Amino acid sequence: MNKKYYGKLIFELSRPGRRGYSLPQNNYDDVLHILPNNLLRDEAPKLPEVDEPTVVRHYTNMSTNNFGVDTGFYPLGSCTMKYNPKINEEMASLPAFKALHPFQPSATVQGALEAYYTLQSLLSEIGGMAEFTLNPYAGAHGELTGLMVIRAYHESRGDIKRDKVIIPDSAHGTNPASAAVAGLKVVEVKSLADGTVDVEALKALLDDTVAAVMMTNPNTVGIFESNIPKIAELVHGSGALLYYDGANLNPLLGVARPGDMGFDVMHINLHKTFSTPHGGGGPGAGPVGVRAGLEKFLPNPRVVKHTVEEENIFGLDFGTEKSPLSLGRISAWLGNFAVELRALSYILSLGCDGLKMAGPLATLNANYIKESLRDLYELPIDRVCKHEFVFDGLADKSTGITTLNVAKRLLDYGFHAPTIYFPLLFHESLMIEPTETESKETLDEFISVMRKIAYEAKESPEILKNAPLETPIRKPDDTSAALNPVVTYSGMPSSC
Ligand SMILES: *Cc1c(COP(=O)(O)O)cnc(C)c1O
């Protein structure tokens, strides 16, 4: 296991006069006179002065102190931290892609535009949608873009009183946040005890002021919402549109399509379902797909294909005249191209049959862990789950051991903790998503550690309360870290 940490976490390594390079002395006198005075420094910047081995060891040690899916099992529910095949990294790093500039003339980037166009078409096929834009940078950005499309649709029909979005209480926090940013009011709809949305409660909320209903399927407790066709009928009957939060598309890949279920607009988290190492804030991509009739509202620029004398020519459409209803730009350019390339490589290398296996395997793995631990952990929703499920802490509540204690202790055993205290439906949520990429041995090892922790809770609760004991940083003060983050180098420590 991942127990031995070599790196000492010392950050102030600078010593006056240390150098990690040797360059010829520069003589700036020739150019100094052309620089405006106000741009000239009086003093040299206070940069760290460090020799090369110190820099290399510092970063190499830090990289081994970090937890990543390449170092261990990462069952972070809702985040789909699946293993990222290295071929995708290689494809995204090809010099022909890596060295591109967004202002290059289309004629010189035909291959890149074709890759982009191909991914757009594949996602449309996978999602059952008419067209996709790859421009949004993340899931939340996709939600915002999708909701802006929905607003634009209603406005184009002169239906301007629709200012509400209905969102289930189990939804990811980005759903209400995106709705608010899009200028819409959030109305919550309750879930039933079985984890699915209460259709009767939803029906009562639908009227001519509702712009959209946002649904996640499977939802954030990992349960398949089997009433979507009925919900779609009700939503469309009221004149609203149905939005699909596709961050949980993984278990449905190649098995079911949101477009066929009746969704009008959707986003996909490429960085969850289609590989790309993510976490810590990025990078990501949140392409948005729409059903036929809504394409005209999608943002610009778009990649378009013309066929001239049987030859495909790809170009960029910046809109305006041809698409007056387009949202226009929602991102600096065409999204996170390297993430898109990884997704394309992932889809093409797995192929149709491979993609169809991902969802069922992710589902099998999640259910295997659930059934193997349910005697020791409380299972509030006792149903077959999809790719993830939620425990409500330990079954035996008498020990006083919390979900936080369990999560911290897992780090000592070399596993990343599951998502904790989300969803908010339960007090001690512990949300486990193994993904399809893990071997049975890894799952068994995780199960045995989770069982061991449950016994430790009874026999030696103090260990759990003090965990983690083995990590380079013990229990950080989350509140201070958020309130008083120290994220910049402020020069030499005073003792030097
Ligand atoms: C991760 C996630 C999101 C948000 O995606 P980001 O890329 O983190 O903005 C939205 N909905 C669900 C269900 C998610 O799991």
The ligand as an ORCA input file, in Angstrom:
! r2SCAN-3c Opt
* xyz 0 1
  C     -19.841     16.637    -11.232
  C     -21.282     16.901    -11.396
  C     -21.723     18.152    -11.877
  C     -20.812     19.336    -12.104
  O     -19.782     19.142    -13.011
  P     -18.464     20.056    -12.955
  O     -17.673     19.660    -14.152
  O     -17.784     19.728    -11.664
  O     -18.890     21.481    -13.010
  C     -23.079     18.303    -12.082
  N     -23.952     17.313    -11.807
  C     -23.564     16.119    -11.327
  C     -24.587     15.048    -11.079
  C     -22.215     15.869    -11.098
  O     -21.838     14.681    -10.619
*
